[in-house]
Amino acid sequence: MSAAILMTLLRANLAGSAAILLILILRRPVRRRFGAPAAYLLWLAAPLCILASLLPAHAPAAALAPAITLVAAEVRPIAPVMQQAGALADILVLPWAAGAAVMAGLFARRQAKFVRMLGRLEPLEGTPSILRGQHLGAGPFVLGSFRPRIVTPADFDARFEGEARRLVLAHEAVHLERGDAVINGLVAAAQCLAWCNPLIHLAARLLRVDQEIACDAAVVARRPDARRLYAETLLGAALTPLSVPFGCHWPATGAHSLKERLTMLNVVPVSPLRRKLGLALAGVIALAGAGAVWAASPAHVVGKPDWVEKPDGNDMVKLYPKAAMDAGKTGMVVMDCRVRRDGTLRACSVRSQDPARYGFGEAALKMSPRFRMKTRDEEGRPTAGAGVTIPIKFALAK
């Protein structure tokens, strides 16, 4: 089981890292040419590639299982060589789990510290769905990932008036409409699971940058005449000492520079047609990346099945081809099958049979329902959906 966990994590990290590197190359050119929403949508490639790496592989079975020699009237199988459970995998999975727990604890501590910084939260006058913090300088932002709420600073009414107030609330409302807080919560979970992968942490920060810039673009697209006021409002709204792990807020790590964000507000917005083309392009890139990961995934082949049940000599007596038995002929069949959830075989086909004219292949197919293996292979991976290639030697008792 430990080996299966580590192999799954390794595949997911490799697929996610490849997607992140592609996104890092494309995000700024895509943003300049097609707008901020397209650059934000590019990040969809990372989870799609990770999921694609976990899907069952498509390739046919290629590795031969240990040969099985069946003798009519008696059985003499060649038993598979089973390896002991991977002790190294058991050792490695413990520090990984500990690291994931520590990372989750750090996120929880940071969230709690951020919430304490806010003080008591009370509904905003006239808008009970929006909360107001007790202290100054905290917000506006979205707090929480699974029940996100907009939180404003204690001096919200004094700092933001009229159109500026409507703009900052519109920005946070876009986050809620798009489910950005849920996305950030899932990203935090990915950081815990892949805590030792620096690309995941870099991606988490840059995704938030693109998320905020895409949100800015949505607000400005709705209120194009308020572009200058919106830029001035950002300067007073985003500069807080911390960013919330579970929620939506401008990343607080680094130099706190808003240059990139403010620069995008001064860029001439792309046309609606180009914006739609950009979104379509980002979607195609994400799907193509996931397809490439899936196509490159090696097939799950059970190379050393642990048979719970298989044909015996009595089955051979019943199914041995009569013409071959009369002629005293032995035969060799290689049979490809898929494995069901209960370990039985399905979709069996004959890859080769020697000699070809005595019906050994047909006899092997009739024998396939008598095979059943354990539901997990020697590495702890489920055998359901995997392929298995079984060499079967037909022999006569001497």
C-alpha positions as CSV (number, residue, x, y, z in Angstrom):
1,M,0.0,0.0,0.0
2,S,2.8,2.4,0.9
3,A,4.4,1.8,-2.5
4,A,1.1,2.5,-4.3
5,I,0.7,5.8,-2.4
6,L,4.2,6.9,-3.2
7,M,3.9,6.0,-6.9
8,T,0.6,7.8,-7.1
9,L,2.1,10.9,-5.5
10,L,5.1,10.7,-7.8
11,R,3.0,10.5,-11.0
12,A,0.8,13.3,-9.8
13,N,3.7,15.6,-9.0
14,L,5.5,14.9,-12.3
15,A,2.3,15.6,-14.2
16,G,1.5,18.7,-12.2
17,S,5.0,20.1,-12.4
18,A,5.0,19.7,-16.2
19,A,1.7,21.6,-16.4
20,I,3.0,24.3,-14.1
21,L,6.1,24.9,-16.2
22,L,4.0,25.2,-19.3
23,I,1.7,27.7,-17.5
24,L,4.7,29.8,-16.3
25,I,5.9,30.1,-19.9
26,L,2.4,31.0,-21.3
27,R,0.6,33.0,-18.6
28,R,2.1,36.5,-19.4
29,P,2.0,36.2,-23.2
30,V,-1.6,34.9,-23.0
31,R,-2.6,37.7,-20.7
32,R,-1.1,40.4,-23.0
33,R,-2.7,39.0,-26.1
34,F,-6.1,37.6,-24.8
35,G,-6.7,39.2,-21.5
36,A,-6.4,38.3,-17.8
37,P,-9.3,35.8,-17.7
38,A,-7.5,33.6,-20.3
39,A,-4.3,33.6,-18.2
40,Y,-6.2,32.6,-15.1
41,L,-8.0,29.8,-17.0
42,L,-4.6,28.4,-18.0
43,W,-4.2,27.2,-14.4
44,L,-6.9,24.6,-15.1
45,A,-4.2,22.6,-16.9
46,A,-2.5,21.7,-13.6
47,P,-5.4,19.8,-11.9
48,L,-6.5,18.3,-15.3
49,C,-3.0,16.9,-15.9
50,I,-2.8,15.6,-12.3
51,L,-6.2,13.8,-12.7
52,A,-5.1,12.4,-16.1
53,S,-2.1,10.9,-14.5
54,L,-4.4,9.0,-12.1
55,L,-6.7,7.6,-14.7
56,P,-6.3,4.0,-15.9
57,A,-3.8,3.7,-18.7
58,H,-5.1,2.9,-22.2
59,A,-2.3,0.8,-23.5
60,P,-2.7,-2.9,-24.0
61,A,-1.0,-5.3,-21.6
62,A,2.6,-6.0,-22.6
63,A,4.3,-7.9,-19.8
64,L,4.0,-11.6,-19.6
65,A,2.8,-13.1,-16.4
66,P,4.6,-16.2,-15.2
67,A,3.9,-19.2,-17.4
68,I,1.3,-21.7,-16.2
69,T,1.8,-25.3,-17.2
70,L,-1.4,-27.4,-16.9
71,V,-1.2,-31.1,-17.4
72,A,-4.3,-33.1,-18.2
73,A,-5.3,-35.2,-15.1
74,E,-2.9,-33.3,-12.8
75,V,-1.9,-29.7,-12.3
76,R,1.7,-28.3,-12.2
77,P,1.6,-24.5,-12.2
78,I,4.7,-22.4,-12.1
79,A,4.0,-20.2,-9.1
80,P,4.6,-16.5,-9.4
81,V,7.5,-15.0,-7.5
82,M,6.1,-12.7,-4.9
83,Q,8.2,-9.8,-3.5
84,Q,8.0,-8.8,0.1
85,A,6.3,-5.6,0.9
86,G,8.5,-2.6,0.1
87,A,10.1,-1.7,3.4
88,L,11.6,1.4,1.9
89,A,8.2,2.6,0.8
90,D,6.9,2.1,4.3
91,I,9.8,4.2,5.6
92,L,9.3,7.0,3.1
93,V,5.6,7.3,3.4
94,L,5.9,8.3,7.1
95,P,8.0,11.5,6.6
96,W,5.7,12.4,3.7
97,A,2.6,12.1,5.9
98,A,4.4,14.0,8.6
99,G,5.3,16.8,6.2
100,A,1.7,17.0,5.0
101,A,0.4,17.2,8.5
102,V,2.9,20.0,9.4
103,M,2.0,22.0,6.3
104,A,-1.7,21.7,7.2
105,G,-0.9,22.8,10.7
106,L,1.0,25.9,9.4
107,F,-1.9,26.8,7.2
108,A,-4.4,26.4,10.1
109,R,-2.1,28.5,12.3
110,R,-1.8,31.2,9.7
111,Q,-5.5,31.3,9.2
112,A,-6.2,31.5,12.9
113,K,-3.6,34.4,13.2
114,F,-5.3,36.2,10.4
115,V,-8.7,35.8,11.9
116,R,-7.4,37.0,15.3
117,M,-6.0,40.1,13.5
118,L,-9.5,41.0,12.4
119,G,-11.0,41.0,15.9
120,R,-14.7,40.5,16.3
121,L,-16.7,40.2,13.1
122,E,-20.1,41.8,12.9
123,P,-22.6,42.3,10.0
124,L,-22.1,45.5,8.0
125,E,-25.0,48.0,8.5
126,G,-27.4,47.6,5.7
127,T,-25.7,44.6,4.2
128,P,-25.8,41.7,6.7
129,S,-24.2,39.3,4.2
130,I,-21.0,41.3,4.5
131,L,-18.9,41.2,7.8
132,R,-16.9,44.1,9.3
133,G,-13.8,43.5,11.3
134,Q,-13.0,45.1,14.6
135,H,-9.6,46.5,13.7
136,L,-8.3,48.9,11.0
137,G,-6.5,47.9,7.8
138,A,-7.9,44.5,7.4
139,G,-9.8,44.0,4.1
140,P,-11.8,44.1,2.1
141,F,-11.3,40.4,1.1
142,V,-13.0,37.1,1.1
143,L,-12.6,34.9,4.2
144,G,-13.0,31.2,4.2
145,S,-13.1,28.5,1.5
146,F,-16.2,26.5,2.1
147,R,-18.5,29.2,3.5
148,P,-16.8,32.3,2.1
149,R,-17.9,35.7,3.3
150,I,-16.8,39.2,2.4
151,V,-15.0,41.0,5.3
152,T,-14.3,44.7,5.4
153,P,-12.1,46.8,7.7
154,A,-13.5,48.7,10.7
155,D,-12.9,52.0,8.9
156,F,-14.6,50.7,5.7
157,D,-17.2,53.5,5.6
158,A,-14.5,56.2,6.1
159,R,-11.9,54.8,3.7
160,F,-14.3,53.9,0.9
161,E,-17.1,56.1,-0.1
162,G,-19.5,56.2,-3.0
163,E,-18.2,54.6,-6.2
164,A,-15.0,53.5,-4.5
165,R,-17.1,51.5,-2.1
166,R,-19.1,49.9,-4.8
167,L,-15.9,49.0,-6.8
168,V,-14.2,47.2,-3.9
169,L,-17.3,45.2,-3.1
170,A,-17.8,44.4,-6.7
171,H,-14.3,43.0,-6.8
172,E,-15.0,40.7,-3.8
173,A,-18.4,39.7,-5.3
174,V,-16.6,38.5,-8.5
175,H,-14.5,36.2,-6.3
176,L,-17.7,34.7,-4.8
177,E,-19.4,34.3,-8.2
178,R,-16.4,32.4,-9.6
179,G,-15.8,30.2,-6.6
180,D,-12.3,31.5,-6.2
181,A,-12.3,30.8,-2.5
182,V,-13.0,27.2,-3.0
183,I,-10.3,27.0,-5.6
184,N,-7.8,28.5,-3.2
185,G,-8.8,26.0,-0.5
186,L,-8.1,23.1,-3.0
187,V,-4.8,24.6,-3.9
188,A,-3.9,24.8,-0.2
189,A,-4.7,21.1,0.1
190,A,-2.5,20.4,-2.9
191,Q,0.3,22.2,-1.2
192,C,-0.1,20.0,1.8
193,L,0.0,16.8,-0.2
194,A,2.9,18.0,-2.4
195,W,4.7,19.9,0.3
196,C,8.2,18.9,-0.9
197,N,7.6,20.2,-4.5
198,P,8.6,23.9,-4.7
199,L,6.8,24.3,-8.0
200,I,3.5,23.7,-6.3
201,H,4.1,26.6,-3.8
202,L,5.3,28.9,-6.6
203,A,2.2,28.0,-8.6
204,A,-0.1,28.7,-5.6
205,R,1.2,32.2,-5.3
206,L,1.2,33.1,-9.0
207,L,-2.3,31.6,-9.4
208,R,-3.5,34.1,-6.8
209,V,-1.8,36.9,-8.7
210,D,-3.6,35.9,-11.9
211,Q,-6.8,35.4,-10.0
212,E,-6.8,38.9,-8.6
213,I,-5.8,40.4,-12.0
214,A,-8.6,38.5,-13.7
215,C,-11.0,39.8,-11.0
216,D,-9.8,43.3,-11.7
217,A,-10.4,42.8,-15.4
218,A,-14.0,41.6,-14.7
219,V,-14.8,44.7,-12.5
220,V,-13.3,47.1,-15.0
221,A,-15.1,45.5,-17.9
222,R,-18.4,46.2,-16.1
223,R,-17.3,49.8,-15.2
224,P,-14.8,50.9,-17.8
225,D,-15.3,54.6,-16.9
226,A,-14.1,53.9,-13.3
227,R,-10.6,52.5,-14.3
228,R,-8.6,55.4,-12.7
229,L,-10.7,55.4,-9.5
230,Y,-10.4,51.6,-9.3
231,A,-6.6,51.8,-9.5
232,E,-6.4,54.4,-6.8
233,T,-8.7,52.3,-4.6
234,L,-6.5,49.3,-4.9
235,L,-3.6,51.1,-3.3
236,G,-5.6,51.5,-0.1
237,A,-7.3,48.2,-0.2
238,A,-4.5,45.6,-0.8
239,L,-1.6,46.7,1.4
240,T,-2.1,44.6,4.5
241,P,0.7,42.6,6.4
242,L,-0.8,39.1,5.8
243,S,-2.7,37.2,3.3
244,V,-5.4,34.7,4.2
245,P,-4.6,31.1,3.3
246,F,-8.3,30.1,3.0
247,G,-10.0,32.9,1.1
248,C,-9.2,35.5,-1.5
249,H,-6.6,38.2,-0.9
250,W,-3.7,39.7,-2.7
251,P,-0.6,37.6,-1.8
252,A,1.3,39.2,1.0
253,T,4.6,37.3,0.5
254,G,7.4,39.0,-1.3
255,A,7.8,42.7,-1.9
256,H,4.1,43.6,-1.8
257,S,4.5,45.2,-5.2
258,L,1.3,46.1,-7.0
259,K,3.1,47.2,-10.2
260,E,2.1,44.2,-12.3
261,R,-1.5,44.6,-11.2
262,L,-1.7,48.3,-11.7
263,T,0.0,48.0,-15.1
264,M,-2.7,45.7,-16.3
265,L,-5.3,48.3,-15.5
266,N,-3.6,50.7,-17.9
267,V,-3.5,48.2,-20.7
268,V,-6.1,48.7,-23.4
269,P,-8.6,45.9,-22.9
270,V,-8.9,43.2,-25.5
271,S,-12.0,43.0,-27.7
272,P,-14.8,40.6,-26.7
273,L,-14.0,38.3,-29.6
274,R,-10.3,38.1,-28.7
275,R,-11.3,37.5,-25.0
276,K,-13.5,34.6,-26.1
277,L,-10.7,33.2,-28.3
278,G,-8.3,33.4,-25.4
279,L,-10.6,31.5,-23.1
280,A,-11.1,28.9,-25.8
281,L,-7.3,28.7,-26.3
282,A,-6.7,28.3,-22.6
283,G,-9.3,25.5,-22.4
284,V,-7.8,23.7,-25.4
285,I,-4.3,23.9,-23.9
286,A,-5.5,22.5,-20.6
287,L,-7.3,19.6,-22.3
288,A,-4.4,18.9,-24.6
289,G,-2.0,18.8,-21.7
290,A,-4.2,16.4,-19.8
291,G,-4.6,14.3,-22.9
292,A,-0.8,14.2,-23.4
293,V,-0.3,13.1,-19.8
294,W,-2.9,10.3,-20.1
295,A,-1.4,9.2,-23.4
296,A,2.1,9.1,-21.9
297,S,1.0,7.1,-18.8
298,P,2.3,3.6,-18.8
299,A,-0.3,0.9,-18.8
300,H,-1.1,-0.8,-15.5
301,V,-0.1,-4.4,-16.3
302,V,-0.2,-7.1,-13.7
303,G,3.1,-8.8,-14.3
304,K,3.0,-11.2,-11.4
305,P,-0.6,-12.0,-10.5
306,D,-1.3,-13.7,-7.2
307,W,-3.8,-16.3,-8.3
308,V,-6.5,-17.2,-5.8
309,E,-8.0,-19.6,-8.3
310,K,-7.0,-21.1,-11.6
311,P,-7.7,-24.1,-13.8
312,D,-6.6,-27.6,-12.6
313,G,-5.9,-30.9,-14.2
314,N,-9.6,-31.8,-14.3
315,D,-10.4,-28.7,-16.3
316,M,-7.6,-29.7,-18.7
317,V,-9.2,-33.2,-19.2
318,K,-12.5,-31.6,-20.1
319,L,-11.2,-28.8,-22.3
320,Y,-8.0,-30.3,-23.9
321,P,-8.6,-30.3,-27.7
322,K,-9.6,-33.8,-28.7
323,A,-7.6,-33.7,-32.0
324,A,-4.5,-32.7,-30.1
325,M,-5.0,-35.3,-27.4
326,D,-5.5,-38.0,-30.0
327,A,-2.3,-36.9,-31.8
328,G,-0.4,-36.6,-28.5
329,K,0.3,-32.9,-29.2
330,T,1.2,-30.3,-26.6
331,G,0.5,-26.6,-27.1
332,M,1.4,-23.1,-26.0
333,V,-1.1,-20.2,-25.8
334,V,-0.6,-16.5,-24.9
335,M,-3.8,-14.9,-23.7
336,D,-4.5,-11.2,-23.1
337,C,-7.2,-10.3,-20.6
338,R,-8.5,-7.4,-18.5
339,V,-9.2,-7.8,-14.7
340,R,-12.5,-7.2,-13.1
341,R,-13.0,-5.7,-9.6
342,D,-13.3,-9.1,-8.1
343,G,-10.1,-10.4,-9.7
344,T,-11.8,-12.5,-12.4
345,L,-10.9,-12.0,-16.1
346,R,-12.8,-10.4,-18.9
347,A,-12.4,-9.4,-22.5
348,C,-9.9,-12.2,-23.1
349,S,-8.3,-12.7,-26.5
350,V,-5.6,-15.0,-27.9
351,R,-2.4,-13.3,-28.8
352,S,-0.7,-16.4,-30.1
353,Q,-1.1,-20.2,-30.1
354,D,1.4,-22.9,-31.2
355,P,0.5,-25.1,-32.9
356,A,-2.3,-23.1,-34.5
357,R,-4.5,-25.8,-36.0
358,Y,-5.5,-27.9,-32.9
359,G,-7.7,-25.4,-31.1
360,F,-5.5,-24.6,-28.1
361,G,-6.5,-20.9,-28.2
362,E,-10.2,-21.7,-28.1
363,A,-9.6,-24.1,-25.1
364,A,-7.7,-21.3,-23.3
365,L,-10.6,-18.9,-23.7
366,K,-13.1,-21.4,-22.4
367,M,-10.8,-21.8,-19.4
368,S,-10.5,-18.1,-18.6
369,P,-13.5,-18.0,-16.3
370,R,-11.6,-20.3,-13.9
371,F,-8.9,-17.7,-13.3
372,R,-9.2,-15.3,-10.4
373,M,-6.4,-13.2,-8.8
374,K,-6.2,-11.0,-5.7
375,T,-7.7,-7.6,-6.0
376,R,-4.3,-5.9,-5.3
377,D,-1.0,-6.5,-6.9
378,E,2.4,-6.9,-5.1
379,E,2.8,-3.1,-5.0
380,G,-0.6,-2.6,-3.4
381,R,-2.2,-1.2,-6.5
382,P,-5.8,-2.3,-7.3
383,T,-5.8,-4.8,-10.2
384,A,-9.3,-3.7,-11.3
385,G,-9.1,-2.5,-14.9
386,A,-5.5,-3.7,-15.3
387,G,-4.3,-5.9,-18.1
388,V,-2.7,-9.3,-17.7
389,T,-1.0,-11.5,-20.3
390,I,-1.0,-15.2,-19.4
391,P,1.2,-17.8,-21.1
392,I,-0.5,-21.3,-20.8
393,K,1.2,-24.5,-21.7
394,F,-1.0,-27.5,-22.5
395,A,0.6,-30.8,-21.7
396,L,-0.5,-34.5,-21.4
397,A,0.2,-36.7,-18.5
398,K,2.9,-39.3,-19.2
